[in-house]
Amino acid sequence: MILSSMRDVVFGYGKEPVIDQLSLDIHVGEFIGITGPNGSAKTTLLKLLLGLLKPWSGTIHMNPQLKRGNKSNIGYVPQQVASFNSGFPSTVNELVRSGCYTRLGLFPRFTAEQDAIVERSLREVGMWDYRNTRVGELSGGQKQRICIARGMAGQPQVLVLDEPTTGMDRHSREGFYNLMRHYVDVHGLTIIMVTHGLEEMGDRLDRTITLERQESEEWQCLSTNSCNVPSGQVD
């Protein structure tokens, strides 16, 4: 089942396109890595997929089953979560609980089920023991983990992660990759992740989407499966 389709999408900043005539399909239940050099529009591609940016031309279609009421059932963890400063007033538990609000409506009323979801999300990223700590007191890597937990607390069908392992050590990154693979295999989650750490991922990814500039200086999007065999390319 196709989750998202992009057809002949063009988008840029100023007068120059950074995404040019891109056609791409994302399927339900895939663990996808998006990679490329700095400046290759990886985050722009994510925002187009999420509907946060509107293309100059072309079409982007999201599967209607991703809608929960009038809202998309997508969790998004952006870059720069370490920017929470030392004065940020919320505790870890309060921040992760806020991830449940999209499921609970305008006047959220927590139940034992939601509390259990928050606890599980924090335990899975190794941050349960910090639940009463103020967010501003955490390290950058710890802030990254709790933002991932917040995304999971909303029980999304799709989790979109922009450089999620920034600030984590090698052991923590390995555990995180295994956890994401578990969510895909056991819970049917679709995960789309921008990363520079492909060499660490091994065969955990189902597909890699690489944005690269060719000798012609036109951006290309190259899609490969977990066996590193090209499965599609768009100029």
WOWO-V262090 format. One record per helix or strand of 3 or more residues. SS is the DSSP state (@ for helix, = for strand). FROM is the first residue (numbers start at 1). TO is the last residue. If there is no record, write none. Layout:
BEGIN
ss = (SS | SS)
from = (FROM | FROM)
to = (TO | TO)
END
This chain:
BEGIN
ss = (= | = | = | @ | = | @ | = | @ | @ | @ | @ | @ | @ | = | @ | = | @ | = | = | =)
from = (2 | 16 | 31 | 42 | 57 | 64 | 74 | 81 | 92 | 112 | 128 | 135 | 140 | 158 | 170 | 190 | 198 | 207 | 219 | 230)
to = (13 | 27 | 36 | 50 | 62 | 66 | 77 | 83 | 104 | 124 | 130 | 137 | 153 | 162 | 187 | 194 | 201 | 213 | 225 | 234)
END
